[in-house]
Amino acid sequence: MVKSLHQKSLPCKILVNNTFYLSPKEKMQADKFKIEHIHPIHGSKEKANSISYSFENSSGIGIVVVVKCLVCEVKLDVTDIDYW
C-alpha cells in the first residue's frame, strides 16, 4: 500500500473494554478527567472515582468518545478526530 504525502502516521489505539479503543490523546484526556473526579466515598475517609465511557457513531464519520463521572454527572468529550 502506498501512503499519500498528506497521510500522517498515527500511534496505535489502546484497548478499553475488549471492544473499543482509545487513541493516546483520548486516553491522556480520560486519565486526567479520572484524576480530577476522585470523590469521597460516602461514609468513609477513602476516595475513589466512578467513570463511564460512551462510544457513539451518530455522525457516520467517526466514533465520538465521551467520559462521564457517575458521581457528579459531568461529561467530557475526549474524541480525537485525527483518527476519523
Secondary structure, DSSP 8 states (H G I E B T S, - for coil): ----TT-------EESSSS-EE-HHHHHHHHHHHHHT-EE-TTSS-EE--EEEEEE--SSSS-EEEEEETTT--EEE---GGG-
